[in-house]
Amino acid sequence: MIIETDNTTEDKFVDIDDLLDLANNDTIKNIRAYRKILNKELIIIGLIALAVIVMVLIILKFLKRK
């Protein structure tokens, strides 16, 4: 779980039985599940980055001709 207070953000393992106590704690501002980036999202990010690199190389090659 990601537990946020006014001053800190912690990534820690929490037993399900402890969630109610954490939710009732006045110093904790937000509790949310840790979310891993999915492989599909990484592939999409990689393809976008590759497309940007190719576009920059094409633009540089075009500008070099002038």
C-alpha positions as CSV (number, residue, x, y, z in Angstrom):
1,M,0.0,0.0,0.0
2,I,1.0,3.6,-0.5
3,I,0.4,5.5,2.7
4,E,0.5,9.3,2.6
5,T,0.7,11.7,5.6
6,D,1.3,15.4,5.6
7,N,5.1,14.9,5.5
8,T,5.8,11.5,4.0
9,T,4.8,8.9,1.4
10,E,5.6,5.3,2.3
11,D,5.3,2.1,0.3
12,K,4.7,-0.7,2.8
13,F,3.0,-4.0,3.2
14,V,-0.2,-3.8,5.2
15,D,-2.4,-6.7,6.4
16,I,-6.0,-6.4,5.4
17,D,-7.0,-6.5,9.1
18,D,-5.0,-3.2,9.7
19,L,-6.7,-1.2,6.9
20,L,-9.6,0.0,9.1
21,D,-7.2,1.2,11.8
22,L,-5.1,3.1,9.1
23,A,-8.3,4.6,7.6
24,N,-9.3,5.9,11.0
25,N,-5.9,7.4,11.7
26,D,-6.0,11.2,11.7
27,T,-2.4,11.7,10.5
28,I,-2.9,9.6,7.4
29,K,-4.2,11.6,4.5
30,N,-4.4,8.9,1.8
31,I,-4.2,5.2,1.4
32,R,-4.0,3.5,-2.0
33,A,-3.0,0.3,-3.5
34,Y,0.5,0.0,-5.1
35,R,0.0,-0.2,-8.8
36,K,2.6,-1.8,-11.0
37,I,3.1,-0.6,-14.6
38,L,1.8,-3.3,-16.8
39,N,3.9,-4.8,-19.6
40,K,1.4,-3.5,-22.2
41,E,1.8,0.0,-20.9
42,L,5.6,-0.3,-21.0
43,I,5.4,-1.5,-24.6
44,I,3.2,1.5,-25.6
45,I,5.6,3.9,-23.9
46,G,8.5,2.3,-25.7
47,L,6.8,2.5,-29.0
48,I,6.0,6.2,-28.5
49,A,9.6,6.9,-27.5
50,L,10.8,5.1,-30.6
51,A,8.4,7.0,-32.8
52,V,9.7,10.3,-31.4
53,I,13.3,9.3,-31.9
54,V,12.6,8.3,-35.5
55,M,10.8,11.6,-36.2
56,V,13.7,13.6,-34.7
57,L,16.2,11.7,-36.9
58,I,14.1,12.3,-40.0
59,I,13.8,16.0,-39.2
60,L,17.6,16.3,-38.6
61,K,18.3,14.5,-41.8
62,F,15.9,16.8,-43.7
63,L,17.5,19.9,-42.1
64,K,21.0,18.7,-42.9
65,R,20.1,18.6,-46.7
66,K,19.2,22.3,-46.7
